[in-house]
């Protein structure tokens, strides 16, 4: 039986981010319908994509190639009004061709995924 899973990644902890992508790509490779959204502090990880040797960069590239990156929160990618420049990654998100999601008051909504039968796993 295949499952539909939405991995909602909030954490800025590298180990948890990497494992979210590792689990997501593994499930997808085994036939499950998997999507990944980067939200909140996790959007800062887009800065790691320039380091092609980093584990996150390699796992993200694999997930992107598999078509499972559903998007990144638009508000969080813009710094989430924190004033922290390290959180403003909108230009990188756009460069990577990742959709910025903003259907929930500027944030990435999950209702459409839930309505479509996805189970939500939060990291």
Buried (B, 14 or more C-beta within 10 A) or exposed (E): EEEBBBBBBBBBEEEBBBBBBBBBBEBBEEEBBBBBBBBBBBBBBBBBBEEEEBBBBBBBBBBBEBEBBBBBBBBBBBBBEEEEEEBBBBEBBEEBEBBBBBEBEBBBBBEEBEEEEBEEBEB
